[in-house]
Amino acid sequence: MARKLATLGTASFVFRDGGRVISNGLVPPPAAAILEEIDNTILKRRVTFRAGAERLTFVVAGRRLLALAAASEGLAGAAELVGEVLSHDDPGQMEAVGSLIALIAQDERPVLVEAVPTDEGGNRGNVGIPVERLAELMQIDLAEPVLPMQMFLEACEGLYTACLFRAGEAWIGHAEEAELLERLRDVAERQWERFREAYGRHVPAADTPRLVMLEGAAGGEDCLSAAWGYGEFALLVHGRDDLLDIHHHWRRIFTL
């Protein structure tokens, strides 16, 4: 509960087309983002999840799915559940709900949510599917940390000749030349200290993703890019022709 209160207290929300963006399609993983939203819903709400033209509307309360109130026609298996009171005692219902969430969470599409108060749904104690049971069924660990910086570095693999990533209190590096990695480590230490001095006292500012790209800063024709995000930091050495691709990956992962 303490983790949830801290998360809600520091969250920076983005709204688009009348809904709040909970996943950009990659970060956090869409299905996990949907379950996390259910897990954060205590008071009874009519909660609609949208991805593209597809919608799923649940009645949610007490971190449980009480009923499927509405669904897009194209979602296979949804029609049979719409209007039905959901129960964790029905394994078939649980599997069907998990499949519907997986369908709307596919294809790396941004997921938006809308929530309004409602009196719909059941009131009996055995009604509803607890989010932890659904997460177990879908093999999703809601406590697993999201690691966008590592996702960014993996997406950029093949675009850089050297990389240095700060994990915890240690630097993890890779370079084709040992001398280049050593020079990069010196730059990284200086930049990391400057970053902490500038933003260390302001947690939201330190968490805000940033990408700085410097042409020729690594010597010769090589460029240097510094990436910050959610308290993590990385330096990349790459060619000038790779600037746009690296920026594309950064925007795809770090922006909603």
C-alpha positions as CSV (number, residue, x, y, z in Angstrom):
1,M,0.0,0.0,0.0
2,A,2.9,2.4,0.8
3,R,4.3,1.8,-2.7
4,K,0.9,2.6,-4.3
5,L,0.5,5.8,-2.3
6,A,4.0,6.9,-3.2
7,T,3.4,6.1,-6.9
8,L,0.1,8.0,-6.9
9,G,1.6,10.9,-5.1
10,T,4.4,11.4,-7.6
11,A,2.6,10.4,-10.8
12,S,2.6,12.8,-13.7
13,F,-0.5,12.1,-15.8
14,V,-0.8,12.6,-19.5
15,F,-4.3,12.9,-21.1
16,R,-5.2,12.4,-24.7
17,D,-8.6,12.2,-26.5
18,G,-10.5,12.4,-23.2
19,G,-8.6,9.6,-21.5
20,R,-5.5,9.2,-19.3
21,V,-2.6,7.4,-20.9
22,I,-1.4,4.5,-18.7
23,S,0.9,2.9,-21.3
24,N,2.6,4.0,-24.5
25,G,2.3,0.5,-25.8
26,L,5.7,-0.5,-24.4
27,V,6.2,1.2,-21.0
28,P,4.8,0.0,-18.8
29,P,3.7,-3.2,-20.6
30,P,0.0,-2.6,-21.6
31,A,-1.5,-5.7,-19.8
32,A,0.4,-4.9,-16.6
33,A,-0.7,-1.2,-16.8
34,I,-4.4,-2.3,-17.1
35,L,-4.1,-4.6,-14.1
36,E,-2.3,-1.9,-12.1
37,E,-5.1,0.5,-12.8
38,I,-7.6,-2.1,-11.5
39,D,-5.4,-2.7,-8.5
40,N,-5.5,1.1,-7.7
41,T,-9.3,1.3,-7.9
42,I,-10.9,1.0,-4.5
43,L,-14.2,2.9,-4.8
44,K,-16.7,1.6,-7.3
45,R,-16.0,2.9,-10.8
46,R,-17.0,2.3,-14.3
47,V,-13.6,1.9,-15.9
48,T,-13.0,2.0,-19.7
49,F,-9.7,0.9,-21.2
50,R,-9.1,2.0,-24.8
51,A,-6.5,0.9,-27.3
52,G,-7.0,2.1,-30.8
53,A,-10.7,1.6,-31.7
54,E,-11.2,-1.2,-29.2
55,R,-12.7,-0.7,-25.7
56,L,-13.4,-2.7,-22.6
57,T,-15.5,-1.3,-19.8
58,F,-15.5,-2.9,-16.4
59,V,-17.2,-2.2,-13.2
60,V,-14.4,-2.2,-10.7
61,A,-14.3,-1.8,-6.9
62,G,-12.1,-3.0,-4.1
63,R,-9.4,-4.0,-6.6
64,R,-11.8,-6.5,-8.2
65,L,-13.5,-6.7,-11.5
66,L,-17.2,-6.9,-10.7
67,A,-18.7,-7.0,-14.2
68,L,-18.0,-6.4,-17.8
69,A,-20.3,-3.5,-18.7
70,A,-19.5,-3.0,-22.4
71,A,-17.0,-4.1,-25.0
72,S,-16.1,-3.5,-28.7
73,E,-17.9,-5.8,-31.1
74,G,-14.6,-7.0,-32.6
75,L,-13.3,-8.5,-29.4
76,A,-13.7,-12.2,-29.6
77,G,-15.6,-13.7,-26.6
78,A,-16.7,-10.4,-25.2
79,A,-20.4,-10.6,-26.2
80,E,-21.0,-13.6,-23.9
81,L,-19.7,-11.7,-20.9
82,V,-21.2,-8.3,-21.3
83,G,-23.7,-7.7,-18.5
84,E,-22.6,-10.7,-16.6
85,V,-21.6,-10.5,-12.9
86,L,-18.1,-11.8,-12.6
87,S,-16.9,-14.3,-10.0
88,H,-13.5,-15.8,-9.1
89,D,-15.4,-19.0,-8.5
90,D,-15.9,-19.4,-12.3
91,P,-12.5,-20.4,-14.0
92,G,-14.1,-20.0,-17.4
93,Q,-14.9,-16.4,-16.7
94,M,-11.5,-15.6,-15.4
95,E,-9.8,-17.1,-18.5
96,A,-12.2,-15.2,-20.8
97,V,-11.5,-11.9,-19.0
98,G,-7.8,-12.5,-19.1
99,S,-8.0,-13.2,-22.9
100,L,-9.9,-10.0,-23.5
101,I,-7.3,-7.9,-21.6
102,A,-4.6,-9.6,-23.6
103,L,-6.4,-8.8,-26.8
104,I,-6.7,-5.1,-26.1
105,A,-3.1,-5.0,-24.8
106,Q,-1.6,-6.4,-28.0
107,D,0.2,-4.8,-30.9
108,E,2.1,-2.3,-28.7
109,R,-0.7,0.3,-28.9
110,P,-1.1,3.1,-26.3
111,V,-3.7,2.3,-23.7
112,L,-6.0,5.0,-22.3
113,V,-8.3,4.8,-19.3
114,E,-11.5,6.7,-18.3
115,A,-13.2,6.1,-14.9
116,V,-16.5,7.5,-13.6
117,P,-18.5,6.6,-10.4
118,T,-21.2,4.0,-10.8
119,D,-23.8,2.0,-8.9
120,E,-23.5,-1.0,-11.3
121,G,-22.2,-4.4,-10.4
122,G,-22.8,-6.9,-7.7
123,N,-22.7,-6.4,-4.0
124,R,-22.2,-10.0,-2.7
125,G,-19.0,-10.9,-1.1
126,N,-18.2,-13.7,-3.6
127,V,-18.7,-11.4,-6.6
128,G,-15.7,-10.2,-8.5
129,I,-12.4,-11.3,-9.8
130,P,-9.5,-10.1,-7.6
131,V,-6.7,-8.5,-9.5
132,E,-4.1,-10.7,-7.9
133,R,-5.9,-13.8,-9.1
134,L,-6.1,-12.4,-12.6
135,A,-2.4,-11.4,-12.6
136,E,-1.5,-14.9,-11.5
137,L,-3.5,-16.4,-14.3
138,M,-1.9,-14.1,-16.9
139,Q,1.6,-14.6,-15.4
140,I,2.1,-10.9,-14.7
141,D,4.1,-9.8,-11.7
142,L,2.8,-6.4,-10.7
143,A,5.7,-5.9,-8.3
144,E,8.3,-6.4,-11.1
145,P,10.0,-3.1,-11.8
146,V,9.7,-1.4,-15.2
147,L,13.2,-0.8,-16.7
148,P,12.8,1.7,-19.6
149,M,16.5,2.6,-19.8
150,Q,17.4,-1.1,-20.3
151,M,14.7,-1.3,-23.0
152,F,16.1,1.7,-24.7
153,L,19.6,0.3,-24.7
154,E,18.4,-3.0,-26.1
155,A,16.4,-1.2,-28.8
156,C,19.5,0.8,-29.8
157,E,21.8,-2.2,-29.9
158,G,23.6,-2.2,-33.2
159,L,23.4,1.6,-33.4
160,Y,26.2,2.4,-31.0
161,T,29.9,1.4,-30.8
162,A,30.2,2.0,-27.0
163,C,27.7,2.2,-24.2
164,L,28.0,3.0,-20.5
165,F,25.0,2.4,-18.2
166,R,24.7,3.3,-14.5
167,A,23.0,0.4,-12.6
168,G,22.6,1.1,-8.9
169,E,26.0,2.4,-7.8
170,A,28.0,0.7,-10.6
171,W,28.8,1.4,-14.2
172,I,28.2,-1.3,-16.8
173,G,29.9,-0.8,-20.1
174,H,30.5,-2.3,-23.5
175,A,32.8,-1.0,-26.2
176,E,34.7,-2.3,-29.3
177,E,37.8,-0.6,-27.9
178,A,38.9,-0.6,-24.3
179,E,40.5,2.9,-24.6
180,L,37.1,4.3,-25.8
181,L,35.3,2.7,-22.9
182,E,37.8,4.3,-20.4
183,R,37.4,7.7,-21.9
184,L,33.6,7.3,-21.8
185,R,33.8,6.3,-18.2
186,D,35.5,9.6,-17.3
187,V,32.9,11.6,-19.2
188,A,30.1,9.6,-17.6
189,E,31.4,10.3,-14.1
190,R,31.5,14.0,-14.7
191,Q,28.1,14.1,-16.3
192,W,26.5,12.0,-13.6
193,E,27.8,14.3,-10.9
194,R,26.5,17.4,-12.8
195,F,23.2,15.7,-13.2
196,R,22.9,14.9,-9.5
197,E,23.9,18.4,-8.5
198,A,21.3,19.9,-10.9
199,Y,18.4,17.6,-10.2
200,G,19.3,15.4,-7.2
201,R,17.2,17.6,-4.8
202,H,14.2,17.5,-7.0
203,V,12.9,14.0,-7.4
204,P,10.3,14.7,-10.2
205,A,12.9,16.6,-12.2
206,A,15.5,13.8,-11.7
207,D,12.9,11.2,-13.0
208,T,12.0,13.3,-16.1
209,P,13.4,11.6,-19.2
210,R,16.0,13.6,-21.1
211,L,18.1,12.9,-24.1
212,V,21.1,15.1,-25.1
213,M,22.8,14.4,-28.4
214,L,26.2,16.0,-29.2
215,E,27.7,15.7,-32.7
216,G,31.4,15.2,-32.7
217,A,31.7,15.1,-28.9
218,A,33.2,11.7,-28.8
219,G,36.0,12.6,-31.2
220,G,36.3,12.3,-35.0
221,E,33.0,11.7,-36.7
222,D,31.5,9.9,-33.6
223,C,28.6,11.5,-31.6
224,L,27.8,11.2,-28.0
225,S,24.3,10.9,-26.5
226,A,23.4,11.1,-22.8
227,A,20.1,9.7,-21.7
228,W,18.5,10.2,-18.3
229,G,15.2,8.7,-17.1
230,Y,13.6,7.6,-13.8
231,G,16.9,8.0,-11.9
232,E,18.9,6.0,-14.5
233,F,21.7,7.3,-16.8
234,A,23.4,6.1,-19.9
235,L,26.0,7.3,-22.4
236,L,26.2,6.1,-26.0
237,V,28.8,6.6,-28.7
238,H,27.5,6.3,-32.2
239,G,27.7,7.6,-35.8
240,R,26.0,10.8,-37.0
241,D,23.8,8.7,-39.3
242,D,22.3,7.0,-36.2
243,L,21.0,10.1,-34.5
244,L,17.5,9.9,-35.8
245,D,17.1,6.2,-35.1
246,I,18.3,6.6,-31.5
247,H,16.0,9.6,-31.0
248,H,13.1,7.6,-32.4
249,H,13.7,4.7,-29.9
250,W,14.0,7.2,-27.0
251,R,10.7,8.9,-27.9
252,R,9.0,5.5,-28.4
253,I,10.0,4.2,-25.0
254,F,10.1,7.3,-22.8
255,T,7.1,9.4,-24.0
256,L,3.4,8.7,-23.5
